[in-house]
Amino acid sequence: MAPPPVINYLVAHEAAHLIEMNHGPKFWKLCQELCPDTERCKAWLKRNGSALQAIDFT
């Protein structure tokens, strides 16, 4: 599973979409405000995201 800061980032990312529906500058500014570790978490997901997608949660 993902570490807690990455899960927090994913929640912040989705919450930001409630205000900004795209991935423009306003969206990323909001993500950063909601989750100061945004860049570190994005890097973690880039390295490890495919392993998460391989997990069968059903």
MOPAC internal coordinates of N, CA, C and O (Angstrom, degrees):
PM7 1SCF
backbone

  N    0.0000 0     0.00 0     0.00 0    0    0    0
  C    1.4531 1     0.00 0     0.00 0    1    0    0
  C    1.5224 1   109.98 1     0.00 0    2    1    0
  O    1.2310 1   121.38 1   -14.18 1    3    2    1
  N    1.2881 1   114.96 1   165.82 1    3    2    1
  C    1.4615 1   121.26 1   179.59 1    5    3    2
  C    1.5271 1   109.74 1   -78.66 1    6    5    3
  O    1.2310 1   120.49 1   -30.42 1    7    6    5
  N    1.3327 1   116.67 1   149.58 1    7    6    5
  C    1.4625 1   119.41 1   175.63 1    9    7    6
  C    1.5372 1   110.81 1   -66.56 1   10    9    7
  O    1.2310 1   120.13 1   -25.57 1   11   10    9
  N    1.3285 1   117.35 1   154.43 1   11   10    9
  C    1.4696 1   120.76 1  -177.87 1   13   11   10
  C    1.5313 1   114.95 1   -50.77 1   14   13   11
  O    1.2310 1   118.48 1   138.16 1   15   14   13
  N    1.3471 1   120.51 1   -41.84 1   15   14   13
  C    1.4725 1   117.69 1   178.89 1   17   15   14
  C    1.5336 1   112.96 1   -61.23 1   18   17   15
  O    1.2310 1   120.32 1   146.72 1   19   18   17
  N    1.3229 1   116.99 1   -33.28 1   19   18   17
  C    1.4672 1   120.31 1   179.14 1   21   19   18
  C    1.5294 1   110.10 1   -71.05 1   22   21   19
  O    1.2310 1   120.37 1   140.34 1   23   22   21
  N    1.3051 1   116.89 1   -39.66 1   23   22   21
  C    1.4705 1   120.01 1   176.13 1   25   23   22
  C    1.5278 1   109.66 1   -62.75 1   26   25   23
  O    1.2310 1   120.48 1   137.41 1   27   26   25
  N    1.3283 1   116.68 1   -42.59 1   27   26   25
  C    1.4700 1   120.21 1   176.52 1   29   27   26
  C    1.5249 1   110.76 1   -58.85 1   30   29   27
  O    1.2310 1   120.57 1   138.19 1   31   30   29
  N    1.3401 1   116.51 1   -41.81 1   31   30   29
  C    1.4647 1   120.38 1   178.38 1   33   31   30
  C    1.5313 1   110.51 1   -62.01 1   34   33   31
  O    1.2310 1   120.22 1   135.58 1   35   34   33
  N    1.3259 1   117.18 1   -44.42 1   35   34   33
  C    1.4672 1   119.92 1  -179.27 1   37   35   34
  C    1.5296 1   111.25 1   -60.83 1   38   37   35
  O    1.2310 1   120.67 1   139.77 1   39   38   37
  N    1.3194 1   116.33 1   -40.23 1   39   38   37
  C    1.4702 1   120.26 1   177.32 1   41   39   38
  C    1.5271 1   109.74 1   -65.37 1   42   41   39
  O    1.2310 1   120.32 1   135.50 1   43   42   41
  N    1.3345 1   116.99 1   -44.50 1   43   42   41
  C    1.4681 1   121.06 1   178.48 1   45   43   42
  C    1.5244 1   110.53 1   -61.10 1   46   45   43
  O    1.2310 1   120.49 1   138.37 1   47   46   45
  N    1.3235 1   116.66 1   -41.63 1   47   46   45
  C    1.4671 1   122.03 1   179.73 1   49   47   46
  C    1.5296 1   110.30 1   -59.07 1   50   49   47
  O    1.2310 1   120.88 1   131.62 1   51   50   49
  N    1.3190 1   115.92 1   -48.38 1   51   50   49
  C    1.4648 1   119.65 1  -179.39 1   53   51   50
  C    1.5269 1   111.33 1   -68.94 1   54   53   51
  O    1.2310 1   120.08 1   142.35 1   55   54   53
  N    1.3271 1   117.46 1   -37.65 1   55   54   53
  C    1.4682 1   120.46 1   177.21 1   57   55   54
  C    1.5262 1   110.54 1   -63.51 1   58   57   55
  O    1.2310 1   120.25 1   141.31 1   59   58   57
  N    1.3205 1   117.13 1   -38.69 1   59   58   57
  C    1.4683 1   121.03 1   178.49 1   61   59   58
  C    1.5254 1   110.57 1   -61.58 1   62   61   59
  O    1.2310 1   120.32 1   148.02 1   63   62   61
  N    1.3329 1   117.00 1   -31.98 1   63   62   61
  C    1.4674 1   120.23 1   178.21 1   65   63   62
  C    1.5300 1   112.18 1   -67.08 1   66   65   63
  O    1.2310 1   119.60 1   161.96 1   67   66   65
  N    1.3126 1   118.37 1   -18.04 1   67   66   65
  C    1.4616 1   120.14 1   175.64 1   69   67   66
  C    1.5209 1   110.99 1   -68.53 1   70   69   67
  O    1.2310 1   120.75 1   157.29 1   71   70   69
  N    1.3421 1   116.17 1   -22.71 1   71   70   69
  C    1.4656 1   121.61 1  -179.34 1   73   71   70
  C    1.5250 1   111.29 1  -105.56 1   74   73   71
  O    1.2310 1   120.68 1   134.99 1   75   74   73
  N    1.3158 1   116.31 1   -45.01 1   75   74   73
  C    1.4694 1   122.83 1   179.73 1   77   75   74
  C    1.5214 1   108.25 1  -119.40 1   78   77   75
  O    1.2310 1   120.23 1   -65.17 1   79   78   77
  N    1.3192 1   117.17 1   114.83 1   79   78   77
  C    1.4606 1   120.65 1  -174.53 1   81   79   78
  C    1.5301 1   113.84 1   -81.56 1   82   81   79
  O    1.2310 1   119.97 1   174.09 1   83   82   81
  N    1.3187 1   117.67 1    -5.91 1   83   82   81
  C    1.4600 1   120.60 1  -178.76 1   85   83   82
  C    1.5253 1   109.90 1  -115.41 1   86   85   83
  O    1.2310 1   120.42 1     4.83 1   87   86   85
  N    1.3201 1   116.79 1  -175.17 1   87   86   85
  C    1.4644 1   122.09 1   177.75 1   89   87   86
  C    1.5269 1   110.40 1  -109.47 1   90   89   87
  O    1.2310 1   120.55 1  -138.50 1   91   90   89
  N    1.3178 1   116.55 1    41.50 1   91   90   89
  C    1.4593 1   121.93 1   179.28 1   93   91   90
  C    1.5243 1   111.71 1   -81.69 1   94   93   91
  O    1.2310 1   120.69 1     1.80 1   95   94   93
  N    1.3276 1   116.29 1  -178.20 1   95   94   93
  C    1.4709 1   121.11 1  -178.24 1   97   95   94
  C    1.5312 1   113.96 1   -57.02 1   98   97   95
  O    1.2310 1   119.90 1   140.41 1   99   98   97
  N    1.3341 1   117.79 1   -39.59 1   99   98   97
  C    1.4750 1   119.96 1   178.86 1  101   99   98
  C    1.5313 1   110.96 1   -63.18 1  102  101   99
  O    1.2310 1   121.15 1   140.25 1  103  102  101
  N    1.3339 1   115.40 1   -39.75 1  103  102  101
  C    1.4631 1   120.22 1   178.58 1  105  103  102
  C    1.5231 1   110.55 1   -60.74 1  106  105  103
  O    1.2310 1   120.32 1   130.21 1  107  106  105
  N    1.3406 1   116.99 1   -49.79 1  107  106  105
  C    1.4680 1   120.16 1  -176.69 1  109  107  106
  C    1.5228 1   111.65 1   -67.65 1  110  109  107
  O    1.2310 1   120.25 1   147.46 1  111  110  109
  N    1.3302 1   117.12 1   -32.54 1  111  110  109
  C    1.4701 1   120.03 1   175.36 1  113  111  110
  C    1.5277 1   109.47 1   -63.86 1  114  113  111
  O    1.2310 1   120.45 1   136.51 1  115  114  113
  N    1.3144 1   116.74 1   -43.49 1  115  114  113
  C    1.4626 1   121.21 1   178.66 1  117  115  114
  C    1.5245 1   110.76 1   -64.70 1  118  117  115
  O    1.2310 1   120.12 1   137.18 1  119  118  117
  N    1.3272 1   117.37 1   -42.82 1  119  118  117
  C    1.4717 1   120.75 1   176.73 1  121  119  118
  C    1.5197 1   110.22 1   -56.68 1  122  121  119
  O    1.2310 1   120.84 1   133.80 1  123  122  121
  N    1.3219 1   116.00 1   -46.20 1  123  122  121
  C    1.4649 1   121.16 1  -178.75 1  125  123  122
  C    1.5320 1   110.87 1   -62.95 1  126  125  123
  O    1.2310 1   120.31 1   142.25 1  127  126  125
  N    1.3253 1   117.01 1   -37.75 1  127  126  125
  C    1.4645 1   120.57 1   177.59 1  129  127  126
  C    1.5291 1   110.94 1   -66.75 1  130  129  127
  O    1.2310 1   120.63 1   139.68 1  131  130  129
  N    1.3237 1   116.40 1   -40.32 1  131  130  129
  C    1.4659 1   120.67 1  -179.35 1  133  131  130
  C    1.5212 1   112.46 1   -75.55 1  134  133  131
  O    1.2310 1   120.69 1   148.85 1  135  134  133
  N    1.3302 1   116.28 1   -31.15 1  135  134  133
  C    1.4642 1   121.50 1  -177.18 1  137  135  134
  C    1.5255 1   108.75 1  -141.46 1  138  137  135
  O    1.2310 1   119.75 1   -84.78 1  139  138  137
  N    1.3248 1   118.09 1    95.22 1  139  138  137
  C    1.4648 1   120.81 1  -178.99 1  141  139  138
  C    1.5314 1   114.02 1   -58.54 1  142  141  139
  O    1.2310 1   119.83 1   159.03 1  143  142  141
  N    1.3356 1   117.93 1   -20.97 1  143  142  141
  C    1.4700 1   121.66 1   179.02 1  145  143  142
  C    1.5295 1   112.55 1   -89.61 1  146  145  143
  O    1.2310 1   119.96 1  -160.90 1  147  146  145
  N    1.3157 1   117.69 1    19.10 1  147  146  145
  C    1.4639 1   121.50 1  -175.38 1  149  147  146
  C    1.5232 1   112.92 1   -49.49 1  150  149  147
  O    1.2310 1   119.55 1   128.53 1  151  150  149
  N    1.3175 1   118.46 1   -51.47 1  151  150  149
  C    1.4702 1   120.62 1  -175.40 1  153  151  150
  C    1.5258 1   111.62 1   -64.46 1  154  153  151
  O    1.2310 1   120.42 1   138.18 1  155  154  153
  N    1.3155 1   116.81 1   -41.82 1  155  154  153
  C    1.4679 1   120.29 1   178.99 1  157  155  154
  C    1.5307 1   110.66 1   -64.61 1  158  157  155
  O    1.2310 1   120.63 1   140.04 1  159  158  157
  N    1.3188 1   116.40 1   -39.96 1  159  158  157
  C    1.4652 1   120.44 1   179.91 1  161  159  158
  C    1.5226 1   111.57 1   -70.27 1  162  161  159
  O    1.2310 1   120.09 1   141.89 1  163  162  161
  N    1.3278 1   117.43 1   -38.11 1  163  162  161
  C    1.4636 1   120.02 1   175.78 1  165  163  162
  C    1.5236 1   109.99 1   -61.42 1  166  165  163
  O    1.2310 1   120.22 1   139.87 1  167  166  165
  N    1.3188 1   117.18 1   -40.13 1  167  166  165
  C    1.4670 1   120.82 1   178.60 1  169  167  166
  C    1.5295 1   110.49 1   -64.94 1  170  169  167
  O    1.2310 1   120.25 1   138.88 1  171  170  169
  N    1.3356 1   117.13 1   -41.12 1  171  170  169
  C    1.4646 1   120.51 1   178.19 1  173  171  170
  C    1.5281 1   109.72 1   -60.85 1  174  173  171
  O    1.2310 1   120.58 1   134.91 1  175  174  173
  N    1.3297 1   116.49 1   -45.09 1  175  174  173
  C    1.4599 1   120.14 1  -179.63 1  177  175  174
  C    1.5246 1   111.78 1   -64.79 1  178  177  175
  O    1.2310 1   120.44 1   144.12 1  179  178  177
  N    1.3159 1   116.77 1   -35.88 1  179  178  177
  C    1.4671 1   119.66 1   177.91 1  181  179  178
  C    1.5296 1   110.32 1   -62.64 1  182  181  179
  O    1.2310 1   120.74 1   140.66 1  183  182  181
  N    1.3286 1   116.20 1   -39.34 1  183  182  181
  C    1.4694 1   121.05 1  -179.93 1  185  183  182
  C    1.5281 1   112.49 1   -76.92 1  186  185  183
  O    1.2310 1   119.88 1   145.37 1  187  186  185
  N    1.3214 1   117.83 1   -34.63 1  187  186  185
  C    1.4674 1   121.57 1  -168.74 1  189  187  186
  C    1.5238 1   115.49 1  -120.21 1  190  189  187
  O    1.2310 1   119.85 1   176.41 1  191  190  189
  N    1.3082 1   117.89 1    -3.59 1  191  190  189
  C    1.4609 1   121.02 1  -173.97 1  193  191  190
  C    1.5132 1   114.55 1   -59.20 1  194  193  191
  O    1.2310 1   120.30 1   142.40 1  195  194  193
  N    1.3276 1   117.04 1   -37.60 1  195  194  193
  C    1.4671 1   118.67 1  -178.26 1  197  195  194
  C    1.5298 1   111.15 1   -65.58 1  198  197  195
  O    1.2310 1   119.99 1   147.59 1  199  198  197
  N    1.3258 1   117.62 1   -32.41 1  199  198  197
  C    1.4667 1   120.55 1   177.21 1  201  199  198
  C    1.5256 1   110.35 1   -66.57 1  202  201  199
  O    1.2310 1   120.02 1   143.68 1  203  202  201
  N    1.3251 1   117.57 1   -36.32 1  203  202  201
  C    1.4682 1   120.43 1   177.49 1  205  203  202
  C    1.5217 1   110.75 1   -67.10 1  206  205  203
  O    1.2310 1   120.52 1   140.84 1  207  206  205
  N    1.3207 1   116.62 1   -39.16 1  207  206  205
  C    1.4624 1   120.06 1  -178.85 1  209  207  206
  C    1.5232 1   111.62 1   -66.90 1  210  209  207
  O    1.2310 1   120.22 1   157.37 1  211  210  209
  N    1.3196 1   117.19 1   -22.63 1  211  210  209
  C    1.4672 1   121.13 1  -179.01 1  213  211  210
  C    1.5300 1   112.66 1   -79.08 1  214  213  211
  O    1.2310 1   119.99 1   167.38 1  215  214  213
  N    1.3314 1   117.62 1   -12.62 1  215  214  213
  C    1.4692 1   121.26 1  -178.54 1  217  215  214
  C    1.5238 1   109.67 1   -77.12 1  218  217  215
  O    1.2310 1   120.71 1   -49.29 1  219  218  217
  N    1.3126 1   116.25 1   130.71 1  219  218  217
  C    1.4637 1   121.82 1   176.70 1  221  219  218
  C    1.5283 1   108.00 1   -91.48 1  222  221  219
  O    1.2310 1   120.35 1   -72.03 1  223  222  221
  N    1.3184 1   116.94 1   107.97 1  223  222  221
  C    1.4593 1   121.88 1  -176.85 1  225  223  222
  C    1.5251 1   113.02 1   -90.18 1  226  225  223
  O    1.2310 1   120.21 1  -174.38 1  227  226  225
  N    1.3247 1   117.20 1     5.62 1  227  226  225
  C    1.4714 1   118.82 1  -178.13 1  229  227  226
  C    1.5077 1   111.37 1   -85.90 1  230  229  227
  O    1.2310 1   120.10 1   180.00 1  231  230  229

